[in-house]
């Protein structure tokens, strides 16, 4: 969650992937019995409070995303890491669509750069996977 509140430069702020969701997805793939929808909902509420967003916005996106990740973990774990990036990118896109929907219902203006973290998150998946796997196995 610290990566979400670091004061990045303008471009890095726009392109920063959702580190919390990437971490939740990793744990949903690695240990689906311990990473569940309820935990994702609680973490989403914490991110909502931390970022000052509408309460439940990230909670909804994280819960739905982790539900899909847990349901598909057996299939997705068989893929090579590069191919997993596409699946993770699709999960990140779903979360971003839900966030977009909530923000548009609040009459917030959403710039085109809103979608850039999905692409960056998909590209960063091999790095996230490798780092978290080394942490888990050590």
Secondary structure, DSSP 8 states (H G I E B T S, - for coil): -HHHHS---HHHHHH---HHHHHHHHHHHH-TTTS-HHHHHHHHHHHHHHHT--TTHHHHHHHHHHHHHHHTHHHHHTS-HHHHHHHHHHHHHHHHHHHHHHHHHTT----GGGGHHHHHHHHHHHHHHHHHHHHHH-
